[in-house]
């Protein structure tokens, strides 16, 4: 069972699988922007699309629940946006 969550006090989005932390997207808020600066998937769980799941959840949450623009400081988040050009309007200029 997979569960996605936003943990605002920890400034991160998480994905747990079978009750264990699988992937994380850490962020920092700076005014009207949110910088995703670190994405991590547990090494033994890599290659299953968990990082993509947590980033998609985070991007959707930012889009639906704020007016912030996203700054992809992490290479993985930048790559995710390259693969999802329909979400480019959320990027900070």
N, C-alpha and C positions, 0 to 999 in steps of 0.2 A: 504494500500500500504506500502510495506517494502522497506527501502533504507539503504544500507550498505555504509560506508564511512571510509576513513582513514583521520585523522586530525593530520598531523605530527607536527604542531605547539603546539598542546595540548598533543602530544604523546599518542594518543588513537585511537582505532577503535570504530565505533559506528553503532548502528542499530536504525533507527527511524521507527516507525509505525504510519501511518496516521499523519505524521508531528511531532510526539512526541518522545522524546528520550526513547527507550525501554531497550537497553543493551549497555554496554561499556566494552572494554578490554583495560586497561591502560598498558603502557610499559615504559621501560627505555632502552636506548642504551648504551652499554659499549664496546667500541672497535668493534670487529667483532661479538658481540652477542647482542641479544635483549631479555630482561627479561620481561615476562608478569607477573606483580605482583598483579594485581587486576582485577577481572571481576565482573560486577554488572548488575543485571536485576531489573527493577522496581518491587517492591513487588507484585503489582496487576497484573503483566504480567508474573510472574514466572510459570513454568510448560508448556510453549508453545514452548520450544526449541530455544528461542531467544539467549541465551548465547552460545549455540552450533553454531548457525548461525554466530555470530560475531567472535567467535574464529576460525571457519573454514575459514571465509573470511580473517582474519588476517594472519593465517598460510599460506594460498595460496598466499597472497600478499607478505609476506616475501620470500617465495620460488620463486616466479616469478620475483620479482623486486630487489632482493639483494643477497648478498653472506653470509649474517649473519646466525648464528646458534641461535636457540631458547633455552632459559632457562625458564622453567615453574615454576616460583616462587609461583604462585597462585594455590591452590589445584584444582580448576576447570580446569585450563589449563592442569595440570598434568593428571587429570582424562581423559580429552579429548584425550590426546596422548595415554593413556592406551587403549582407545576404538578405536584408529586409528593407529595401529602399522605400517601401510604403510608410515606414516609420520615420523617415528622415525629417519630416517637419517638427519632430520632437527635439531635434538636436539644437544645441546652442550655437549661434553663429559667432 
